[in-house]
């Protein structure tokens, strides 16, 4: 019954997914994740924060999505920073003005379905 309710809620828009991707940006192993990417699918944005107690980054609005990748960008009149998520291997890659500044592997994913206001 819960599966049917969840499926109906997701399709009808009553529940919207929020995904948390824990990563380790220092050495790539997953023994102590130090950063989280947060994706809000209802409002189509991504933000990230560092541990412990780091402030969230600016919101990156979704600019493109394919079967393999999702891209978010930020900037005023032109896109300056881009974050790319590979759906195949869950790797986040960030670039500024086209130059790669980080690439991190996801350690764990938490999906929450929050009721729409």
SULCOR-V347057 format. One record per backbone hydrogen bond with DSSP energy under -1.0 kcal/mol. CO is the residue of the C=O (numbers start at 0). NH is the residue of the N-H. If there is no record, write none. Layout:
BEGIN
co: [CO CO]
nh: [NH NH]
END
This chain:
BEGIN
co: [0 1 2 3 4 5 6 7 8 8 13 15 16 17 18 19 20 21 21 22 22 33 34 35 36 37 38 39 43 44 45 46 47 48 49 59 60 63 67 68 69 70 70 71 72 73 73 79 80 81 82 83 84 85 89 90 91 92 93 93 94 95 98 101 103 107 109 111 113]
nh: [4 5 6 7 8 9 10 11 13 14 115 113 40 111 38 109 36 106 107 33 34 50 22 48 20 46 18 44 61 39 59 37 56 35 53 45 72 70 86 65 84 62 63 82 60 79 80 96 73 94 71 92 69 89 105 85 103 83 100 101 81 98 95 93 91 21 19 17 15]
END
